[in-house]
Amino acid sequence: MGRYYSKVLALVILLLILDNSRVCFCKNSTSICIKQEREALLQLRQSLSDPSRLLSSWKGEDCCKWKEVTCDGVYGHVVKLQFLPQIARDYNGTIVSPIKQTLSMTGTLNSSLLNLTYLNYLDLSGINFNHGTIPEFLSLMKRLRYLNLSFGNFHGIVPRQLGNLTELEVLDLHDDLGSLAIDDIQWVSCLRSLNYLDMSGLNIAMQTDLLQVIGMLPSLSHLSLSTCALFKFHLSSTCFANSSSLVHLQYLDLSNNLLEGPIPKGILQNMTFLQHLDLSKNSLSSSIPMWFDKFTSLVHLNLEGNLFTSIEGGLFSFLKSKKYLKSLRLSRNQIKEEISTSPRNSSRFFDYNLESLMIYHNDLSGALPNWLVNFIHLRYLELGDNSFSGPVPRVIGALPNLVTIDLSNNRLTGTIPLPLGQLSSLRLLDLSNNRLTGTIPSSLGLLSSLRLLDLSNNRLTGTIPLPLGQLSSLKLLDLSHNQFYGQIPESLGQLRFLQDLRLNSNRLSSTIPDKFGELSHLSVLYLFSNSLEGQISEIHFSNLRRLKDLDISDNKHLTFKGEHSWIPPFQLVSIRMNSCKFGTVFPQWMQTQVKANDISLSNASIFGTLPKWLANMTFSQFNLSYNQITGPLPNMSSHCSILDLSHNLISGPLPTNIGEMHLETLYLNDNSINGTIPSSLCEEGLFDLNLGNNKLFGSIPDCWKGWTLSHLTLSFNELFGVIPSSIGSLQGLSTLHLNENNLNGELPLAMGNCRYLIILDLGENNFSGNIPTWFNNSFDYLQILRLRNNSFIGSIPPQICSLLLLKILDMAANNLTGTIPSCLGDIHGMKSSYQSLLPRLEWSKEHVVEIMKGRYNEYTKIDLQLVVNLDLSVNNLTGSIPEDLTFLSNMHGLNLSHNLLSGDIPISIGDMTSLESLDLSNNHLSGAIPQSISSLTYLSHLNLSHNNFKGQIPKGNQIQTLDNPSIYAGNPLLCGDLLRRECPGSEAPQVPKISHPKDTHGEDKLEEALFYVVIMFGAATGFWGFFGVLRFKKDWRRAYFSSVDQAINKVHVAIAVKVASWKRLRQSRSA
């Protein structure tokens, strides 16, 4: 019997060997492939274009030896075709899927494939089939168990006949172009052997029975429906009623769809075998539910890019229930939670497998939790873009497997922990955009694997440590926007793989190291906004062949010295060297930079005329402002969209075809350009045009059109004539500066179409007529209106009060009459610093000249955005000052001088708490100056001269510093110490003289003696009556001496205030 069993066992082993050899012989078999199948493969090859020669091995008689072809080793039948290698996706667990890449191969599918009758594995993924349809004949290949047509650039409807492939186990139709669709999902239910189905990218939005159909696939373990235009109804509970097979899913990808609302509980909560769940890039909201605890086998969970607001039970509890979880991605949500620093039982995490924790771009707050140290397998820690505060925990340095630490864009404080230098596997460290202080620890120089180090936008100080030069793998180093000082270490020149170096916006001094010229991989070099000095020359660029982006602008004492014939080794895309002194004509080496897109050499001491070869360059931005460029304006590159030649010495007329350059921004202001404005500038496409401060003359061309022009500045020229009506076509205009010209006539009604105007400056011209009443219906966003120094007549229309956002209203020096509208007190922009949402305006490029504090002031940038001023001076206005003007509590300057105003100053003038300048001079105002004016603590300029004020000048802390008598001159009834004019009733009372007749001399002596006795007796009685009581009444004694102390303190404070005011006065006079 034993011999029998031995023979049977030997026979079984032999059969197993033979069965195994049937597969192994596929490449080594002596059998030759079937001729018919070989010819079928050759026909397939002829239908494909193969520029990469991937099918170069397809020759010879034996097709079984060809690459990409696998044969049955016994009979020589072709059983497998695969053009791309098969690898596992990231985070797919044990499920294997094809790599998603494309081949250079193109063509069509040939029906000769049908001759491969034993083919069971067909992978055509990555071949470009040129928007062809998936051929129906594939449904005849009944032996297929694996079919992959992903990334094939197919188009149209997926044929229903694919449902005939009942042996299929893997079907991958992944489409990244969104050009495939399914018109009837029912055919999928016939594929009962499927365990892997990927229809990502297919449009199946109309398939309402999606889940019922997929639920009929009993063996399905992998389902990918990413980017399929799925809505909430696709995953409803009713759809799931007959889909119990889905509970066996291990991989589910529903990312990048149109799902919204809470996570669908009905379909998901029973999928307890899930290992991979991806619901990212939807609009799912509410909380991440507690029932996720049921997914105990979950390995990878991706919920990023949704609208979740919280995690039920908190992050700590969520992680605690998922022992096998390796990757958790919750980034780009709205999760708001204060993380608990040290919850109980946190030590139990030692057995957990978490490798990737990505929760950036949420609203997590509190200190970074110390329990992170227990995830000893953690590799990726990404918590950036949150609201974490407090220090960076030292315990993070005890996580030996960390590869990535991203804590950027939080509110972290304190110093960089020294233990971070122990993380030998660390490749990325990003602590940027926090509030870190202190110095960079030298221990960071031990991170030999580090590739990216970003500490930018903090408050770090000290010098850059030399050991950073030991980070031999570093590719990006960003220390910008800190407070580093001292030298740039020479050791940084040893970082031979460095591609991106940003040290800008610090306090670095000394010279740029010559060794920077050895950084052969460097692509980006930012050193701008420092205090670097010395020369930069060809040595610094000697080996920078890959340099693309250079910015060394705004260093105080940096000069560039290069040979005229120098040919740089690089091809720059961006060249920014503002304030770097060249001291030459435009550098010749720039001609070699044919790929340059942005050239900025502002304030670079470049002089002379510009070369003609600039017209052949392809740059789109060109800035040579603040130099000494002379001669006429040359032809520029037709590709240029932004041209800034302002603040030079350019002369001559503008080219008539300048508008044909397709410019978007043109700055030629502050030159000596003459002639007229070419009508070609009216062409659409121009966004910002500044020709101010030149010598242009003639009229403004009447040819404007289009929405694109947003900023137009023609101020400080010699233009005349009227404003053309076509200006109303510029409906996107936000700023219009026409001041300081000789323009005349009335304002055209068409200007009211410029509804988005924020600044309208028409001052210093010869405009006439009434101020238009249509302003209120047109300029909802107007903040600055200057009509100063024109010839406007009539009254101020009350419609002006509807310009609620006004902050500067200047109508001075006209011929206006009538009263001041009381409704000006309703202008919201002068009452509050808060502004509602407005059209965007780049205030840094705007400037307005206003008279305030008795002098001309040019307001630019942030000052212009904040100043609030009302100037109605030098007109013929009558009546009283409206009480409502005092409602304008945010106003800085009020000038009503040189009018015919009468009546009193409003008593509530003291409510204008922000007032810095007040000029009411040269009117007919009368009455007393209100005492409340002394409460204007910011008032530094006051002029009330030449009125009819009377009474005493008010006294107070701030007004006492305004001690120039001229500010009250021309008011004969005013009095006070400053005017050296005593006020009535302020003289000391005179004691009347007593006569002494001779005959009463003796009686007088007796009365005098009695008088002194009575006085002395009264004094003694009062003294002992008062101090006797204090001696025996302890409470009274305390109250008395307490009141005495308070009186002494008040006197002391008053003296201190007087002394401080006197010192400020002396300082202001000396200034």
Phi, psi and omega in degrees: 000320179295323178296325180297313180296327179294320179293319179297317180297319178297321180294318179298315180299320180296317179297321178296319179296316180295321180295321179292324181292336179299329177274319186290336182283359186302325182255340185249002183292150177276349179287141181264146182299157181296133184300317181298322180286326176298316180294326178296320178294321180293324176294322176298319179297321181294335181275357182244141172268127189231071182295335180273000177057043176291335182256025182295339180278355183278075176205163186092171186281326187266098181291345180289347177264000179284147174293155182070001181242132176236132182247159169290121187292347182266312187254350178081013177283140175287122181245346185212133172234122180213121183263341178242147178290154180257123179225168178276138173291159172297137174061030177261007181065232183266356184279128183261135178220159183293150174294142182262091176213170183244154177260165174279000183281137177225169177145206180230162177274128182264137180293354176300342177303333181296340178282351175271073192290342180257008182293124177240356184221112182231113180239105179248019184298143176088350177277134182274109181263021167053049176062022175283169178269156175289120186292141180292334185296344177299333181291349180271354182271075193293342181277353185299128172250341182224122178225118181234111178244021186292151177052040183259003180057043175276166183217151173100207185263135174291125184295134179297336185297345177298343176294347178283348182276071189288348179270356185300133173250331179230125175229116181237111179244020185311126183234117182270357182255351179068029183253005177251149179215161175241126181266341178207111187283353188299328183298336180295330182295343179281345184271067189291345181268358184299132168241351181223120179224121178234109176242027181301138178087350178277144178276107178236027185300330185271001183271087184290339181261028185304308185290324178299319181292311182294330178292351179269009180256096191292337184259004187293127176237342182232120179226120178240116178231041179288141175057051181245011181060040178282138176251176182301323185294338178296334185247024183288161182297325181294324177293334185273353188303320183252030186238044185294340181295338183291347180294345181269001181299139173252336183226123179223122180236109177241028186289159173056049175241203183242031180288142181216169182081190179296162176298129183296108185290320186302321184273332190262326193296340180265359180275067188284352178267000184301133173249333181226121178229122181234109176243023186290161174058048170237201175236035179293143188225196183066214185260157168282117197286158178293330183291358171297344178299339179292339182277068185288341181265002185298130180252322183225123180232123181234110178239017186289159177072035176238202182236029179296142182249345181199170175240119181298125181088347179092161183298318183300311180295324180298315180289326185296332184271004185231081186293327186265359183296129178254328185225124176236120182236109179239017186293161176055050171239201178232036184290125181244116182200139172266114187288134176285132186287310185221076178289167180291156176060024180292340181292345181290351181285355184300333182268004185274158188255008187304125179246332185226120178236105184238104181228033182286161179060059172225206178228046176284141183225185184088184178281152174298130189288139177289338182291353174300333183297339183282345177275078190290345178267000186300131180244323184237115178241105184234100182237023182292167177057050174231203180233033178296145179230181181081187185279164170285121185298135177296333185294342177300330178292353179262009178260093194292342186264002184300131177250325183228130170234113177236104178242024186291161174056053172234203179235037184290142181235182180084195184257168176283123185295139178298323184298346177300336179290353180271352186276084189292340180267357187295130178248333182225127175229111182236106177244021186291160176056054172231202180233037183290145181235183179082196184254169174281122180293138180296340181297339177297340177291352179272353184280078188293340180266356187296131179247334180224126176230112182235108178242020187292160175055054172232201178235037182288147183231189179084190179265160176285121186293141180300323183300344176299338177289354179267358181281079191294341181262000188295133177247331179226129175230114182235107177243019187291161175056053172229204181231037178290145179225177179087202186275155168279123185298135175301331185297338178296338177289353179269355182281081192291343178259005184296129180249333187221116181235119182230107178241016186291162174059053173229204178237032183292141181233193183068202188259167174277127183300138177298333184293347175300335179294350181263359181279080190291342179263000186294129180247327182233128177227110179243115176233015187288162177057055171229200176236039181292151183220180179087192184258144169244129189224191182298333181299323182290348182238011192302325184236019183271065184291334184262003184297128181241326189230113183237126176218107177238031184290161168057049167248140194293319190229043181258130179236153178247127178235120179212151178294147181300329184264009184297134175244108183296153178280350186254168170235096185284144172264325180229125180236109179234110183226042180298140179065009172269117191281119176268316180067027182221182169289176182303126189299135183292328184294342177298335181296335181281346185272072188287345179262001183297129179253330184227114178240120181226110181232045181292144176053047185248013179057039176266134183229176178086186180276158180275144183289154181289335183291351175300333180293341181266355180283164183245016182295152177255341178230131184218117184233112176235031182293159177056049172234200179236046180289132182242178177082180180285166179291121183277170173290139182244170179301138179289348179273352187288129178249334179234117182233119180234104176241026182292159176058053174229201181239030182293137183230181180083174182280164174284140176301139182296335182260019184298331179286351180272004181278357180062038179285149172256325179227129180225114177245110175235017183292158177060053171230202178235037182286136180238189181086194183259169178275120182294141180292344179295341178289349178282351184297149179293152179118330180287131183255321186220119181232121179230109177243020185294158175058052172234205180236034181290144179224181183089189183265162175286127184299141181261069185216011187292145180200155173097164182270344196288322186293121182249332183227123179229119180233117177234020186291163177055053172230200181236037182287148179223177182092192184262165172286123184293147181293337181293349177299335178291347177285344182276071188286350176262006184294131178247335176223136178224114179245109177238014185291161178059053171227197178240034181290150183218188179084186179268159179287129185289142179301328182298338180298337178296347177285347180277071191286347183257016179298133175251323178235125174232108183241105179243017184294162174058052173226201180236033179296148184224183180086187180278154172291127188300143177272350182276003178305320187293334181270359190241319194248073182292337186250006186294128179245333181229121178231112180243116175240021188299146170056056173233204181233036178293146180234179178082188183268167176283117184291137179297343178297339177302328183294344179281352176277076194292343183263004182302135173242333175232120174234110185236107177240023184295158172059052171234200178240042184285145180232183179083192184261167176278123181298128179293339182290351175301336178290354179264357183291113188295324182296339179262356180257334185222145177280346180282135176236139177288180182299127183234161171302144184293137178222131179273090186297336184296340182258003182258153173207144180220138178261125179228146173270119177212143182061030175078013180212162177285133178231131176262116182259128179224166172051233187291328179298318180294328181289337187254333188293141178232122188214138174235118183230110177240022186290166175054056172225197178238040183288143182236181179084190183263168175282121183298136177301329184294340178299334182288352175288345186279073189287346180262005184286138179260328182223134177227118182232109177241020186291163175057051173230199180239034184289149181224178180088189184270159167288133181306135182299329183275019179305333180291348178284347179277071195293343181264001187295127178249334182222127180226118180232109177242020187291160174057055172228198176241032181291150185219186180083184180278150174286123185300140178297334183295343180296337181286349179271001178280088190290341180264358185294120179237352177221125181221132176220109178242019187291158173057057172225202180236037180292154179219168180089189186276142175292130182300153178244148180176169187302306185283317184293339177293335180283344179270079192251024175273116184301337184295338181289348177244006185299153178076019174237083190297341183264002176280149179218164180149168183301322184298326180268001182053040181227113183288143179274146178303135179088359181262359181288149178291137181293141182266135177278125182292144180284141180256128179279150181231089178295151185291327186283352180251018186296318182291317178297325179297320180296320179294315179297324180293319180295313178301322180301312182292326178297315180298319180298313182294319178296319179294320180295317180295316179298315180296320182297307182287332176294323182280304184285337174296316177299317179297328181294322185259343179256100185294320181296318178296321181298318180295317182296322182295306183292334174295318179293325177296316179299320180296319179297318179298318179297319179298318178297319180297316179296317180299318179296318181298319179297317179299316181296318180297318178297320179296321179294317178299322179297315180297320180296318180295324179290319180292330178288000000 
